[in-house]
Amino acid sequence: MKETKTLRRMVEDLGQALRGKYSPVFDLEAAGLKERLEGELGKIYSLDPLSPKDLEDYRPLVGVDGSNQRRGGAYPHYIEIFQGLAKSTQGEAIFTHKIHTPLLSGLGAEEDRSLSGRYLAEVELEAALLAVKKIRPRVLMLDGGFIRFTISAKKAWQDLVEACEDRDILLIGAIKDTKTHMIADYWGYGDAFFDKDLLYGKLAPGDFFLVDDDKNSKGEEGFSSGFYRASRHPEVVGLDMLSSQKDGILDMARLLLTLTPRNSRGVNFWIDIVDKEVKLTDDYIQILLEESLDRDLYERFFISERDRRN
C-alpha cells in the first residue's frame, strides 16, 4: 500500500518544486544581471537622497490613496463604501466618497462586480484633482501605478493629467507591489516571473533602473517607468511618471528615496501615512450604517447570515 505523505513532507516538496522553478532567477548574479539590463533595456543610476534644502523645492507634496469596504451578504444585498484621500505635507486633507448598492443600480452581478475598481479609482482621482486646484502641490504622488487609472477611470485620469501639466505639477505613481513583466517578457520568461522577482536583491540600496521608453510596455500610454531599491530590504518598488515630465524622473526617484526609511520594507513614509488615514474599518462602517440607516432597512438588506450568527 502506497504511503501517504505527511503535511510536512508535502510542504517540503512544494519548497523544492518552487526552488527548482525559480532557480534561473535565484542563480543570476547581481553584476551580470545589471550589465545585461543596461545593455538591453535601460540604464541604472546610483542615487543619493535629496538634501534638506533640495527637499524644500518639492513642497508641498500631496499623497493620494483610496479605500473601500463592503457590508452585507451576497449580490444584491450589500452596500459598498469608497473613500479617497489627498493629504498634503502641510496638513491639508481632502476626502471624497462614493456609496453603491446593486439594489439601486439595476445592474446584473457581472456588471456590478466591475464597478468596484472604477469607483475606487474615481474617488482617488477626484481627491487628487481637488488637491491640484485647492492646494497646488509641487508634487502629486498617487499610490500605485498609472495603468489602473487609465483602465478604470480614463476620463477622470485625462482630466488630472491635463490639470497637472497645465500647472507644472509633477505627477508620480509610487508602486509598492509591481506586477509588470517588461524585463521578464524581453528575456523570454513570459508570465513565469514578475520583474520584481528578477530584480529581487540584485539592485543595491539607492539604485534606480530607468527602463527605455521603447522597451516599456507602458510607453504607449505616455508613461515612463523605473524600478528602485530604497532601503536595506531586497525588494524593489516602482515609479511611474508622465513621459511629458520625464526630465524630472531622477529627481523624483531621489525624492522617494529620501522619504523611505532605510530599515523599512521600501515604501515611502508619506504614502504609508495616507494609506493608514484613508482606511475604512469594519467597526466604522458598522457604526455608520447602524446610525444612518433605518433599522428595518439595515436588518433587511445589509446584515448577512454569517453576521446574524455572530
Disulfide bonds with the S-S distance in Angstrom:
none
